[in-house]
Amino acid sequence: MSQMGVGMSECLSLGPWGEDELPAVLADLAGAQQPRKFALCEVERAGDKVTDAHIYLWGLDFGRESGGSGPGAVFVSPDGWTGNSDSAEGALECFSLIRDLQLVWL
């Protein structure tokens, strides 16, 4: 099951809950469904030496299964453009056609 498919029944505690328990239950739910953070970093080279590196984009990967629905990976560049892909790896594959990029999981 993908991360987005995790529901209340997969959380550590089962309901019903009192108001005093609700913050912990919701934190558990959000923790179980949180996306993975990543960055695509652009590397500049001169021959076999790395001369510079910077962030090409920041992203969140929601773990969409192949052929599944959901956001997959969403990302934003430091310049403000946004996009989405099936996964962080898919974004890397696409943008690596035009840039020298490395995927970094955070």
Summary of the structure (lengths in Angstrom):
residues: 106
radius of gyration: 18.1
end to end distance: 22.3
largest distance: 63.0
contacts: 260
relative contact order: 0.20
helix: 25%
strand: 35%
